[in-house]
Amino acid sequence: MSDWLTRWPARLATSAAIAVAFATCARPHAPVARGGKAPDLRIGLVVAAPGATVSGEAEVAAVAGGEPVFRLLPGQQVTLRPEGLALNVSGGPARGRYESLSFVSLTPGRFLLVNGRPYRGVADAYIRNAALYVVNRLSVEEYLRGVVSAEMGRRAPNEIQALESQAVVSRTYALGNRGRYASSGFDIGTDISDQAYGGVTAETEQGNDAVRNTQGIVLTYGGKLIRAFFHSTCGYATAAPEEAFRQITSTPYLRSVSDRKPRGGYYCEISPRFRWRVEWDADTLARILRRTAPAQPGIERERIDRVRDIRVTRTGPSGRVMEVRVRVSAGELILLSPDIRTILRTPSGDPLGSTAFQLHTRTGPEGLVITAAGAGWGHGVGFCQWGAVGRARAGQDYRTIVRTYFPGAEVTRWY
């Protein structure tokens, strides 16, 4: 046995981080309960991928079945790939096939690298359905360090309360969504389907302070974690959930809230996406609809020719568009929220910024021209990030800001 393996037990005794690495890979979480310490989260860094690399800023240990199997020195890297039901490891000092592996940095303050990006905590690698998964396992407070500034960017000194608001909302979201992807072995992802997570690279001193200053604080209603939705820019008022999602309806804390300032204007008007405009000619919109429109009774996609007319036929509580009717030669297409943003795509192929828009038509030299004049960015439900920045500039603290966007919710210390 090599000398480093002989010394391994003594090193384990002095390092809580290494002890964590011996836990079963991708184990299921117990329900979140109030009290105690910050719970762990499992973040899907690499999901159903053909491969990934792991290395470290300092020495890294790899553990399989509760036993150390190899280490990586600084500069050494292994490549992980699926091979049937096994995890194939190549490169560096290790080659072999494993059921799963857990990687942990042996030096405090130095981090693991997954695909070249540094992360706190442990990286668990395993195979599901012949594809590779690498999951970052760490405490929710460590996780939030890589979220707050990734979501909000760097902020001026008079905007720090917006960062603390984001920390509370993101903590509530993370704890409320533990186990969301349990069948794949992790809790939440790294992109806007959940919330942005960039690991250590995304951390800032401001963001870390916001996490520390709000440690353990969440939003609750009736003693339970709320559904903490958030978005970039509401435009004038937040959306009622039924305007943006299926099977989610308004609640006392989740409903349309005005973003108007007491003396006029809106708190989120500082957003670069506060107002937007998209224009189509009839032929361009028809080509888009042939790709994006859902199946309609009696109208085959190839029969969606030049758009003859388009109009908004139903709006929701905040005034957002919930139904659009498009007349083509073969009949009338009915477009319903929440799919309208991904159906009425821009000429460049991007989804519409929001469903808070008005449609205008005019006849030009080439025929019908359609314009969508819009407000805000994102689904519009819950916490408005740019509105929070505007409210922080106006002197509101984080407790006031989050309670405004989630009326009736309580700011609660969870642990």
Residue pairs with C-beta under 8 A, 6 or more apart in sequence:
4 71
5 68
8 68
11 18
11 106
12 18
12 19
12 22
15 106
17 104
17 105
17 108
17 121
17 122
18 61
18 104
18 106
20 104
20 121
20 122
20 137
21 61
21 63
21 102
21 103
21 104
21 122
22 63
22 66
22 102
23 102
23 137
25 100
25 101
25 102
25 124
25 125
25 126
25 185
26 42
26 100
26 124
26 126
26 133
26 135
26 185
26 186
28 179
28 182
29 39
29 40
29 42
29 178
29 179
29 187
32 39
32 175
32 176
32 178
32 225
32 414
34 414
34 415
35 415
36 415
37 139
37 415
38 139
38 140
38 141
38 215
38 216
38 415
39 139
39 140
39 175
39 178
39 415
40 137
40 138
40 139
40 140
41 137
41 138
41 139
41 140
41 143
41 174
41 178
41 187
41 188
42 124
42 135
42 136
42 137
42 185
42 186
42 187
43 135
43 136
43 137
43 138
43 143
43 186
43 187
43 188
43 189
43 190
43 197
44 133
44 135
44 181
44 184
44 186
44 187
44 188
44 189
44 190
45 52
45 114
45 115
45 119
45 123
45 134
45 135
45 136
45 190
46 52
46 114
46 115
46 132
46 133
46 134
47 133
47 184
47 186
47 189
48 128
48 129
48 131
48 132
48 133
48 184
49 131
49 132
49 133
49 134
50 81
50 82
50 131
50 132
51 79
51 80
51 81
51 82
51 132
52 79
52 80
52 114
52 115
52 125
52 132
52 134
53 77
53 78
53 79
53 80
53 91
53 113
53 114
53 115
53 116
54 60
54 72
54 77
54 78
54 80
54 103
54 112
54 113
54 114
54 123
54 125
54 134
55 72
55 75
55 76
55 77
55 78
55 92
55 112
55 113
55 116
56 72
56 74
56 103
56 105
56 110
56 111
56 112
56 113
57 74
57 105
57 107
57 110
57 111
57 112
57 113
57 118
58 74
58 105
58 106
58 107
58 110
59 71
59 72
59 73
59 74
59 105
59 106
59 107
60 71
60 72
60 103
60 104
60 105
60 106
60 112
61 68
61 71
61 103
61 104
61 106
62 68
62 69
62 70
62 71
62 72
62 78
62 94
62 101
62 102
62 103
63 69
63 101
63 102
63 103
63 104
64 98
64 99
64 100
64 101
64 102
65 99
69 94
69 96
69 98
69 101
70 92
70 93
70 94
71 93
71 106
72 78
72 92
72 93
72 94
73 93
76 91
76 92
76 93
77 91
77 92
77 113
78 89
78 90
78 91
78 92
78 94
79 89
79 90
79 91
80 87
80 88
80 89
80 101
80 125
80 132
80 134
81 87
81 88
81 90
81 132
82 88
82 127
82 130
82 131
82 132
83 97
84 130
85 127
85 130
86 97
86 98
86 99
86 127
87 97
87 98
87 99
87 100
87 101
87 125
87 126
87 127
87 132
88 96
88 97
89 95
89 96
89 97
89 98
89 101
99 126
100 124
100 125
100 126
100 127
101 124
101 125
101 126
102 122
102 123
102 124
102 125
103 112
103 122
103 123
103 124
103 125
104 112
104 122
104 123
105 111
105 112
111 118
111 119
111 120
111 199
111 200
112 118
112 119
112 121
112 122
112 123
113 119
114 123
114 134
114 136
117 198
117 199
117 200
117 201
118 199
118 200
118 201
119 136
119 138
119 146
119 199
119 200
120 136
120 138
120 142
120 143
120 145
120 146
120 199
120 200
121 136
121 137
121 138
121 139
121 142
121 143
122 136
122 137
122 138
123 134
123 135
123 136
123 137
124 134
124 135
124 137
124 185
125 132
125 133
125 134
125 135
126 133
126 135
126 185
127 133
128 184
128 185
133 184
133 185
133 186
135 185
135 186
136 143
136 199
140 171
140 174
140 175
141 211
141 215
141 216
143 174
143 197
144 167
144 170
144 171
144 174
144 211
145 200
145 203
145 207
145 208
145 211
146 197
146 198
146 199
146 200
146 201
146 202
146 203
147 166
147 170
147 174
147 195
147 196
147 197
147 198
147 202
147 207
148 163
148 166
148 167
148 170
148 207
148 208
148 210
148 211
149 163
149 202
149 203
149 204
149 206
149 207
150 196
150 197
150 198
150 202
151 166
151 170
151 195
151 196
151 230
151 385
152 162
152 163
152 166
152 207
152 385
152 389
154 204
154 206
155 162
155 163
155 206
155 389
155 392
158 392
158 393
159 389
159 392
159 393
160 206
160 209
160 210
160 392
161 388
161 391
161 392
161 396
161 397
161 398
161 401
162 385
162 388
162 389
162 391
162 392
162 398
162 401
163 206
163 207
163 209
163 210
164 210
164 213
164 214
164 397
164 398
165 383
165 388
165 392
165 398
165 401
165 402
166 210
166 230
166 383
166 385
166 388
167 207
167 210
167 211
167 213
167 214
167 217
167 398
168 214
168 217
168 218
168 219
168 398
168 402
168 411
169 219
169 228
169 230
169 382
169 383
169 402
170 195
170 228
170 230
171 214
171 216
171 217
171 218
171 414
172 218
172 219
172 225
172 226
172 228
173 194
173 195
173 228
173 229
173 230
174 187
174 188
174 195
175 218
175 225
175 414
176 225
176 226
176 227
176 228
177 187
177 188
177 194
178 187
178 188
179 187
180 187
180 188
180 194
181 187
181 188
181 189
188 194
188 195
189 197
190 196
190 197
190 198
195 230
196 202
214 398
216 413
216 414
216 415
217 411
217 412
217 413
217 414
218 225
218 411
218 412
218 413
218 414
219 225
219 226
219 228
219 253
219 402
219 406
219 409
219 410
219 411
219 412
220 226
220 409
220 410
220 412
220 414
221 251
221 252
221 253
221 406
221 408
221 409
221 410
225 414
226 253
226 254
226 406
226 409
227 248
227 254
227 382
228 382
228 383
228 406
229 241
229 254
229 379
229 381
229 382
229 383
230 382
230 383
230 384
230 385
231 376
231 377
231 378
231 379
231 380
231 381
231 382
231 383
231 384
231 385
232 271
232 273
232 376
232 377
232 378
232 384
232 385
232 386
233 268
233 271
233 273
233 274
233 354
233 376
233 377
233 378
233 384
233 385
233 386
233 387
234 259
234 268
234 376
234 380
234 384
234 386
234 387
235 259
235 266
235 268
235 274
235 275
235 354
235 356
235 374
235 375
235 376
235 377
235 380
236 258
236 259
236 260
236 266
236 356
236 375
236 376
237 256
237 257
237 258
237 259
237 260
237 318
237 319
238 255
238 256
238 257
238 259
238 318
238 380
238 381
238 382
238 384
238 405
239 256
239 316
239 318
239 320
239 355
239 356
239 379
239 380
239 381
240 250
240 255
240 256
240 316
240 317
240 318
240 381
241 248
241 249
241 250
241 251
241 254
241 255
241 381
242 248
242 249
242 250
242 316
242 317
243 316
243 317
243 318
243 320
243 322
243 337
243 338
243 355
243 380
243 381
244 320
244 337
244 338
244 355
244 379
244 380
244 381
245 338
245 379
245 381
246 338
248 254
250 256
250 317
252 407
252 408
253 406
253 407
253 408
253 409
254 381
254 382
254 406
255 317
255 407
256 317
256 318
257 404
257 405
257 407
259 266
259 267
259 268
259 384
259 387
260 266
260 267
261 267
261 390
261 394
266 274
266 387
266 390
267 384
267 386
267 387
267 388
267 389
267 390
267 391
267 394
268 274
268 376
268 384
268 386
268 387
268 389
268 390
269 390
270 386
270 389
270 390
270 393
271 376
271 377
271 386
273 353
273 376
273 377
273 386
274 375
274 376
274 386
275 373
275 374
275 375
276 353
276 373
276 374
276 375
276 377
277 371
277 372
277 373
277 374
278 346
278 347
278 352
278 371
278 372
278 374
279 347
279 369
279 370
279 371
279 372
280 288
280 307
280 347
280 369
280 370
280 371
281 364
281 366
281 367
281 368
281 369
281 370
282 306
282 307
282 308
282 366
282 367
282 368
282 369
282 370
283 306
283 366
283 367
284 347
285 307
285 310
285 326
285 344
285 370
286 304
286 305
286 306
286 307
286 328
288 344
288 345
288 347
289 304
289 307
289 326
289 328
289 333
289 343
290 301
290 302
290 304
292 342
292 343
292 344
292 345
293 301
293 304
293 326
293 333
293 335
293 343
294 335
294 339
294 343
295 301
296 331
296 333
296 334
298 330
298 331
299 328
299 330
299 331
299 333
300 330
303 328
303 329
303 330
304 328
304 330
304 333
305 328
305 329
305 330
306 328
306 329
306 367
306 368
307 326
307 327
307 328
307 368
307 370
308 327
308 328
308 329
308 368
309 326
309 327
309 361
309 368
310 324
310 325
310 326
310 327
310 359
310 361
310 370
311 324
311 325
311 359
312 321
312 323
312 324
312 358
312 359
313 323
313 324
313 325
314 321
314 322
314 323
315 321
315 322
316 322
316 337
318 356
318 380
319 356
320 337
320 354
320 355
320 356
320 380
321 337
321 340
321 355
321 356
321 357
322 336
322 337
322 340
322 355
323 334
323 335
323 336
323 337
324 334
324 335
324 340
324 344
324 359
325 332
325 333
325 334
325 335
326 332
326 333
326 335
327 333
335 343
335 344
337 355
338 355
338 379
340 352
340 355
341 351
341 352
341 353
341 354
341 355
342 351
344 352
344 372
345 351
345 352
346 352
352 372
352 374
353 374
353 376
353 377
353 378
354 374
354 375
354 376
354 377
354 378
354 379
354 380
355 380
356 374
356 375
356 376
356 380
357 372
357 373
357 374
357 375
358 372
358 373
358 374
359 370
359 371
359 372
360 370
360 371
360 373
361 368
361 369
361 370
361 371
362 368
362 369
362 371
363 369
382 405
382 406
383 402
383 405
383 406
384 405
387 405
388 401
388 405
391 400
391 401
391 404
392 401
396 404
399 411
402 409
402 411
403 409
403 411
